[in-house]
Amino acid sequence: MSGSFTIGVIGGGGWLGGALASSLLDSGVLQPQDLSLSYRSQKPPRDLGAFWTKDSQQLCDRSDVVIVCVRPADWPTLAVDCRGKLVISVMAGIRLDQLARHHKTDRVVRALPNAAAEVGKSYTPWIASNGASEVDRTVTRRIFAACGLEDEVSRESDIDYLTGLTGAGPAFPALLAAAMIKDAARHGISPSMARRAVNAVLIGTGRMLERRGDCPDDIVSSFLDYRGTTAAAIEAMRASGFDQAVAEGLSAAFLKSVSMGDAS
Ligand SMILES: NC(=O)c1ccc[n+]([C@@H]2O[C@H](COP(=O)([O-])OP(=O)(O)OC[C@H]3O[C@@H](n4cnc5c(N)ncnc54)[C@H](OP(=O)(O)O)[C@@H]3O)[C@@H](O)[C@H]2O)c1
């Protein structure tokens, strides 16, 4: 594989597959003629100018790199021979050794983007097998840098942990926001205003973190030091088990990730 390469996304009509495909094209990493996408039941209306097929083996034969983006439960019956190809899985739970065996290649990468790939703001940790080359690693970096930030990790267990922390990540601020909106409604704030207000808080915090490069803990400390209404809220939330609830949620995601691999 040299400077230019072809990519196939199995499950390219799905949520994450579609987001990855759009990012690759929008960032210019790939031209539409170098992209193949496969679907199972229905081809989505937005075809991106790429090659679409129901036959994932045909997709693989046309591609240097195959990204597997189906749900883990659908993967055991996905019989695609990827001999000689680089296979990148974004599936939660499925391990490198399972991928290599199943797709008949020792060049495999296990990655875990998140739903913010849709807006080019994913965080994607990944790990490559011993059989993957330096070029394979460079290609992997380019693919995931097209939809946000990426980091290569050295232990596969880190991917299982990060599956909860960042793979599920966008769900957690959304969970907090949903609880805030519910509370606002209980206090008589109209649903549309509550939603607008809480969304603005989320977006504003994200932009602030991005621009200032602060650690969130520094922001929390500043509010605690101020000893105002925000400190009162933070202390009450913590006394009610906020930190513990987050730790238990992340632990549940970690255990689920490990068990998904064991089941496949
Ligand atoms: N969404 C996220 O935030 C996120 C984050 C990190 C990792 N992931 C991982 O990404 C993978 C996909 O998740 P998703 O949220 O994008 O799910 P999804 O929206 O359900 O997309 C999966 C797609 O795969 C297609 N598919 C299933 N079997 C196929 C086959 N044999 N050939 C071709 N296409 C096939 C499905 O088609 P049908 O619609 O016809 O069934 C569907 O379009 C999962 O393994 C998940 O663990 C997702």
The ligand as an ORCA input file, in Angstrom:
! r2SCAN-3c Opt
* xyz 0 1
  N     -22.683      3.993     16.963
  C     -21.708      4.206     17.853
  O     -21.696      5.195     18.589
  C     -20.542      3.234     17.953
  C     -19.417      3.595     18.718
  C     -18.337      2.729     18.780
  C     -18.390      1.514     18.116
  N     -19.500      1.174     17.417
  C     -19.515     -0.117     16.735
  O     -19.805      0.073     15.382
  C     -20.517     -1.045     14.871
  C     -21.740     -0.535     14.111
  O     -22.538      0.212     14.989
  P     -23.672      1.186     14.452
  O     -24.119      1.983     15.616
  O     -23.221      1.881     13.219
  O     -24.826      0.118     14.104
  P     -25.911      0.172     12.941
  O     -26.369      1.585     12.746
  O     -26.913     -0.859     13.258
  O     -25.086     -0.235     11.643
  C     -24.707     -1.554     11.369
  C     -24.942     -1.765      9.888
  O     -24.393     -3.020      9.515
  C     -25.238     -3.551      8.508
  N     -24.984     -4.970      8.362
  C     -25.245     -5.981      9.224
  N     -24.826     -7.149      8.706
  C     -24.307     -6.866      7.487
  C     -23.726     -7.670      6.466
  N     -23.631     -8.985      6.586
  N     -23.280     -7.042      5.334
  C     -23.390     -5.703      5.190
  N     -23.943     -4.892      6.135
  C     -24.396     -5.476      7.259
  C     -26.628     -3.246      9.023
  O     -27.564     -3.374      7.983
  P     -29.122     -3.563      8.315
  O     -29.604     -2.179      8.671
  O     -29.685     -4.038      7.051
  O     -29.244     -4.496      9.457
  C     -26.433     -1.793      9.511
  O     -26.647     -0.868      8.458
  C     -20.885     -1.915     16.086
  O     -20.081     -3.050     16.100
  C     -20.595     -1.049     17.283
  O     -20.077     -1.799     18.367
  C     -20.576      2.016     17.302
*
